[in-house]
Amino acid sequence: MTARKHAFFWGAVTLLVIAFILLFQQILLPFILGAVIGYLLDPSTDRLEEMKIPRTIAAFLVLSGFFVLLVAVFAMLLPILEAQVLHFAEVLPDYIQLGKEKALEFSEVYIEPYLGSELIVRENLGQNYGEKAAQWITATLKNIWSGGQAVFALVSLLLITPVVAFYLLRDWDRMIERIDSYIPKKNRDTVRRIMRDIDATLAGFLRGQGIVCLLLGLFYAIGLSVVGLDFGLLLGLFIGLISFIPYLGAIFGGILCIGLALIQFASLTPVLIVAAIFAVGQFLEGSILSPKFVGDNVNLHPVWVLFALMAGGSLFGFTGVLIAVPVAAIIGVMVRFVLDEYKKSSVYTGTSKRKKIKKKKA
C-alpha cells in the first residue's frame, strides 16, 4: 500500500470508530469499564497462570477478589457517607444563608469603604446565586434519579460490567495474539514496539495515578475529618477521586473546603489548618507519591491529560472522559514515533538519497 492509501485507510478507520462511539455512547459505559478492569487485572491473572492455574479459574479468582474488596470497602463507608449526604441536604439552606451573611460582612469591611455601596446591591448579594445554586442541585439530583433510564443504566453497570470484565480477562492473551496475527509481517516489529510503548505509558499512568488518588483521598478524608470540617470524609474521598484529573483536585477541592471552613468556623485557625492540609497534600503528591507510583517514564504531561479529558467530555460525555486517557496515550506515543522517524529522515538531516548513492559509488 502507498502512503496515500495508508492515510486513507486509517482515516476511514478513525471516522468509523468516532461514529460508533457517537452512535452507541449511551450503552458503552459498562463495556468500557469492563475493559479497563480487565486491562488493569491482567498482570495478576498472568501471575496466577504462571503458577499452573488455568486461565479461566485465575480470571475468576482475581476478578472475584477485586469485586469482594470493592464491595467490602463500599459497605464500610456507606453508612458514614449516607449520613453525611443526608446531613448535607438538611443544612444546605443554612449554609446558603450563612454564606450570604459572610459575603455581606466582607463587603462592609473590604469593598464598600473603597468602591462605595452604590456598586453593590446589598439586599440581593448572594441571595440570587444561593437560590439558583440550591435549585440547580435539587434539579440535578431529581434528573439523576428520576426516570427509568437512570435505573437501567445503574443496573446494566452493576450486572454487565463484571461479565464483560471476566470474559475479556479470560481471553485477553488470545485476543492479543489474534490482533498480532493480522499485523503485516513487514511492519510487525515496528508495530509491536509502538504497542509496547503504549502499554507501558497507559499501564503506568492508570495504575500509578489510581494509587495516588486512593492515598490522597484517604489523606484528605482523615485530615478534614480530624479538623472537624462538615462532610470531611465525603469531601476528602471526592477530592481524591477527581485528583485523577491533574490540578483539578487541588484547585477545586481547596477552594471548596476553604470556603466551607470560612462559613462553618468562627475563628481563622481551622481555616488555616484546612489550607495547610491542602498544601501538605500537594507536597506529598508532587514530591513523593507521583514520582514513586507514576514516575517520569509515563510521558503523559498533565496539561495534555487535562486537555484530553476536557475534549473527551465535550465530544462524547462521560464515555469520552473514560476513553480520554487511553486515546491521549496512543496519540502521544504515535506523535513521538513520527517525530523520531522524522529526525532519521533526510528532511531533518539534510542528506538526500542521491548523496548516499554517490558516497557508496566513491
C-alpha distance (Angstrom), angle and dihedral (degrees) to the residues before:
residue distance angle dihedral
M1 . . .
T2 3.79 . .
A3 3.79 122.4 .
R4 3.81 89.6 -103.6
K5 3.80 92.3 53.3
H6 3.82 90.6 47.2
A7 3.81 90.5 52.2
F8 3.81 91.6 47.2
F9 3.82 92.6 48.0
W10 3.82 96.4 49.2
G11 3.80 91.4 41.2
A12 3.80 89.5 55.0
V13 3.82 90.9 47.6
T14 3.81 90.8 50.9
L15 3.81 91.9 50.2
L16 3.81 91.1 49.0
V17 3.82 91.2 51.3
I18 3.81 91.8 49.5
A19 3.81 91.0 47.8
F20 3.81 90.6 48.9
I21 3.82 92.0 52.0
L22 3.80 92.5 47.4
L23 3.79 91.9 48.5
F24 3.82 98.0 46.7
Q25 3.81 103.4 25.1
Q26 3.82 91.1 117.3
I27 3.82 91.9 64.8
L28 3.81 102.2 29.7
L29 3.82 97.6 85.0
P30 3.85 99.4 87.1
F31 3.80 91.2 43.6
I32 3.80 93.4 50.6
L33 3.81 92.0 46.2
G34 3.80 89.8 48.1
A35 3.80 90.5 51.4
V36 3.83 91.7 48.6
I37 3.81 91.8 49.7
G38 3.80 91.2 47.2
Y39 3.80 91.4 49.2
L40 3.81 93.3 49.3
L41 3.82 94.6 46.2
D42 3.81 96.7 44.3
P43 3.85 95.0 92.6
S44 3.82 91.3 54.4
T45 3.80 90.7 48.8
D46 3.81 90.1 49.5
R47 3.81 90.3 54.2
L48 3.79 91.7 52.9
E49 3.79 89.7 46.9
E50 3.81 89.3 53.5
M51 3.82 86.5 57.1
K52 3.85 88.1 63.3
I53 3.82 93.9 -100.9
P54 3.83 112.0 142.1
R55 3.78 113.4 -105.0
T56 3.81 94.4 -119.4
I57 3.80 93.2 52.0
A58 3.81 91.7 43.4
A59 3.81 91.3 51.8
F60 3.81 90.9 48.6
L61 3.82 93.0 49.2
V62 3.79 95.1 47.3
L63 3.80 94.1 44.7
S64 3.81 92.7 45.1
G65 3.79 91.1 50.6
F66 3.80 90.9 49.2
F67 3.81 94.9 51.1
V68 3.83 93.7 41.4
L69 3.81 89.3 54.1
L70 3.80 90.8 46.0
V71 3.82 93.2 49.8
A72 3.83 91.9 45.3
V73 3.80 92.6 53.1
F74 3.80 91.5 44.9
A75 3.82 91.1 48.8
M76 3.80 91.4 52.1
L77 3.79 93.8 48.3
L78 3.80 98.2 38.5
P79 3.85 98.5 82.4
I80 3.81 92.1 48.7
L81 3.78 93.9 44.2
E82 3.80 91.8 46.3
A83 3.81 91.1 52.0
Q84 3.80 91.7 48.9
V85 3.82 92.9 48.1
L86 3.81 91.3 50.5
H87 3.79 90.5 46.4
F88 3.79 89.8 50.0
A89 3.81 90.9 53.4
E90 3.82 89.9 51.0
V91 3.78 99.0 47.9
L92 3.82 98.8 37.4
P93 3.85 94.1 96.4
D94 3.82 90.4 47.9
Y95 3.80 91.3 50.5
I96 3.78 90.8 50.1
Q97 3.80 89.9 52.6
L98 3.81 92.1 46.3
G99 3.79 90.0 48.9
K100 3.79 89.8 52.8
E101 3.82 91.6 50.4
K102 3.82 91.9 48.1
A103 3.80 90.1 49.7
L104 3.82 90.4 51.4
E105 3.79 91.6 50.0
F106 3.80 91.0 48.2
S107 3.81 91.6 50.0
E108 3.81 92.0 49.7
V109 3.81 93.3 52.0
Y110 3.80 104.6 33.6
I111 3.82 110.2 18.1
E112 3.79 112.0 31.9
P113 3.84 95.8 51.8
Y114 3.82 89.8 57.6
L115 3.80 105.6 29.1
G116 3.77 102.1 26.6
S117 3.76 129.7 -116.8
E118 3.80 92.8 -96.5
L119 3.82 89.3 75.6
I120 3.79 92.2 59.1
V121 3.76 128.2 57.7
R122 3.80 95.7 -148.0
E123 3.76 96.0 -172.7
N124 3.79 91.3 60.7
L125 3.80 98.4 35.2
G126 3.76 107.9 129.7
Q127 3.77 94.0 -12.4
N128 3.79 98.7 97.1
Y129 3.78 92.8 42.0
G130 3.79 92.3 46.0
E131 3.78 92.9 50.0
K132 3.79 91.5 46.2
A133 3.81 91.0 49.2
A134 3.79 92.1 50.8
Q135 3.80 91.7 47.0
W136 3.82 91.4 47.9
I137 3.83 92.9 50.1
T138 3.80 92.0 47.5
A139 3.81 92.9 47.4
T140 3.80 91.8 47.1
L141 3.79 93.1 52.0
K142 3.80 90.5 48.1
N143 3.80 91.8 49.9
I144 3.79 91.8 49.3
W145 3.77 96.6 51.3
S146 3.79 102.2 30.0
G147 3.77 124.2 87.2
G148 3.76 132.3 28.6
Q149 3.79 94.6 -88.9
A150 3.81 94.0 72.9
V151 3.81 91.8 46.2
F152 3.80 91.1 48.4
A153 3.81 91.5 48.4
L154 3.82 91.7 50.1
V155 3.80 93.9 47.0
S156 3.81 92.3 46.6
L157 3.79 90.0 48.7
L158 3.81 92.6 52.6
L159 3.81 96.3 42.5
I160 3.79 106.1 32.6
T161 3.82 100.3 39.7
P162 3.85 95.8 64.8
V163 3.81 91.2 46.0
V164 3.80 93.0 49.8
A165 3.81 91.2 45.3
F166 3.82 92.3 51.0
Y167 3.80 96.7 50.0
L168 3.80 93.2 43.6
L169 3.80 91.3 47.3
R170 3.80 91.9 48.3
D171 3.81 94.0 48.9
W172 3.81 98.5 33.2
D173 3.81 97.8 111.2
R174 3.80 92.5 43.6
M175 3.80 91.3 50.9
I176 3.80 90.9 50.9
E177 3.81 90.7 49.6
R178 3.80 91.3 48.7
I179 3.81 92.3 50.2
D180 3.82 90.0 46.0
S181 3.80 90.8 53.6
Y182 3.82 90.9 59.8
I183 3.81 94.2 55.3
P184 3.83 111.9 105.3
K185 3.81 109.4 -104.8
K186 3.79 91.2 -129.5
N187 3.83 92.5 60.7
R188 3.81 99.0 29.1
D189 3.82 97.1 107.0
T190 3.81 92.7 47.2
V191 3.81 93.7 47.2
R192 3.81 91.3 47.2
R193 3.78 90.8 51.8
I194 3.81 90.8 50.4
M195 3.81 91.7 48.1
R196 3.82 91.2 49.7
D197 3.80 89.3 53.1
I198 3.81 91.0 48.6
D199 3.80 91.4 48.6
A200 3.82 92.8 48.8
T201 3.81 92.0 47.9
L202 3.78 95.5 44.9
A203 3.80 97.0 42.3
G204 3.79 92.4 45.6
F205 3.77 93.0 50.9
L206 3.82 99.1 41.8
R207 3.80 97.6 43.7
G208 3.79 95.6 36.5
Q209 3.79 96.2 44.4
G210 3.80 90.2 44.7
I211 3.81 90.7 57.7
V212 3.81 90.7 45.7
C213 3.83 91.2 51.8
L214 3.81 91.5 48.9
L215 3.80 93.7 50.6
L216 3.81 92.8 44.3
G217 3.81 90.8 49.0
L218 3.81 91.0 53.0
F219 3.81 91.7 45.9
Y220 3.80 94.5 50.1
A221 3.82 93.3 41.6
I222 3.81 93.2 51.8
G223 3.81 94.5 40.6
L224 3.80 96.1 48.2
S225 3.82 91.8 44.0
V226 3.82 91.9 51.3
V227 3.82 90.7 51.3
G228 3.80 88.2 53.4
L229 3.79 98.2 -117.8
D230 3.78 112.1 162.5
F231 3.81 113.1 -106.3
G232 3.84 88.3 10.1
L233 3.80 94.7 151.5
L234 3.80 93.6 45.5
L235 3.80 93.1 46.4
G236 3.81 93.7 44.8
L237 3.81 93.9 53.0
F238 3.80 91.0 44.4
I239 3.81 92.0 50.9
G240 3.80 90.3 48.8
L241 3.81 89.4 51.8
I242 3.80 95.4 50.8
S243 3.82 90.3 44.5
F244 3.81 83.6 84.7
I245 3.80 83.6 79.9
P246 3.82 106.7 68.4
Y247 3.81 115.7 -110.4
L248 3.82 93.3 -5.2
G249 3.80 95.7 94.1
A250 3.79 94.1 51.0
I251 3.81 97.7 40.8
F252 3.80 100.2 39.8
G253 3.80 94.7 35.7
G254 3.79 93.7 46.8
I255 3.80 94.0 49.5
L256 3.81 92.2 45.5
C257 3.82 96.9 47.1
I258 3.82 96.3 41.2
G259 3.81 90.0 48.4
L260 3.80 90.5 49.4
A261 3.81 90.5 48.0
L262 3.83 90.8 51.8
I263 3.81 89.2 54.6
Q264 3.80 96.8 41.7
F265 3.80 103.9 42.2
A266 3.80 125.8 60.0
S267 3.82 95.1 -155.4
L268 3.77 129.1 58.5
T269 3.83 96.6 -128.7
P270 3.85 97.5 81.1
V271 3.81 89.6 46.5
L272 3.81 90.5 54.9
I273 3.82 90.0 47.6
V274 3.82 90.3 53.4
A275 3.81 89.6 49.7
A276 3.82 89.4 48.6
I277 3.82 90.4 52.1
F278 3.79 90.2 57.7
A279 3.80 91.7 45.0
V280 3.81 90.3 53.3
G281 3.81 90.4 44.5
Q282 3.79 91.2 54.6
F283 3.80 90.8 48.0
L284 3.81 91.0 50.9
E285 3.79 92.1 47.4
G286 3.80 96.9 46.2
S287 3.80 100.8 36.9
I288 3.81 105.9 30.1
L289 3.80 117.6 10.1
S290 3.82 102.6 42.0
P291 3.84 95.2 43.1
K292 3.81 89.8 46.5
F293 3.81 101.5 45.5
V294 3.81 105.1 19.5
G295 3.80 102.0 28.8
D296 3.77 130.8 -173.9
N297 3.81 96.5 -81.8
V298 3.81 94.1 75.3
N299 3.82 91.5 84.3
L300 3.79 94.0 -156.0
H301 3.79 108.0 127.8
P302 3.84 113.6 -145.9
V303 3.81 91.6 -125.5
W304 3.82 90.5 53.0
V305 3.82 90.6 49.6
L306 3.80 91.2 48.0
F307 3.81 91.7 50.1
A308 3.82 91.7 46.8
L309 3.82 92.4 51.3
M310 3.80 92.8 48.2
A311 3.80 92.5 45.4
G312 3.81 92.2 47.3
G313 3.79 92.4 48.6
S314 3.80 91.6 47.2
L315 3.81 93.8 50.1
F316 3.81 104.0 35.3
G317 3.82 107.2 11.4
F318 3.80 119.3 -134.4
T319 3.79 90.8 -14.9
G320 3.79 88.4 58.3
V321 3.81 90.7 52.5
L322 3.81 90.3 54.7
I323 3.80 94.8 51.0
A324 3.82 95.7 37.3
V325 3.81 97.4 90.1
P326 3.84 95.8 47.0
V327 3.80 90.3 47.8
A328 3.82 90.6 46.8
A329 3.80 90.1 50.9
I330 3.82 92.1 50.0
I331 3.80 93.1 47.1
G332 3.81 91.3 46.6
V333 3.81 93.3 51.8
M334 3.81 92.0 45.4
V335 3.80 92.3 49.8
R336 3.81 91.2 50.1
F337 3.81 90.0 48.8
V338 3.82 92.2 50.6
L339 3.80 91.2 48.0
D340 3.83 91.3 49.8
E341 3.78 90.3 50.5
Y342 3.79 90.1 47.1
K343 3.80 90.8 54.6
K344 3.80 89.3 53.3
S345 3.81 93.0 49.4
S346 3.77 127.7 94.2
V347 3.80 89.6 -115.3
Y348 3.83 89.3 68.8
T349 3.80 100.8 32.2
G350 3.80 94.1 43.2
T351 3.81 93.6 -132.5
S352 3.80 118.3 125.0
K353 3.77 129.6 -151.6
R354 3.82 90.5 -112.6
K355 3.81 91.3 59.5
K356 3.81 90.4 49.9
I357 3.84 90.5 50.7
K358 3.83 91.8 49.5
K359 3.80 90.7 50.1
K360 3.80 90.6 51.8
K361 3.84 91.8 49.1
A362 3.80 91.1 48.6
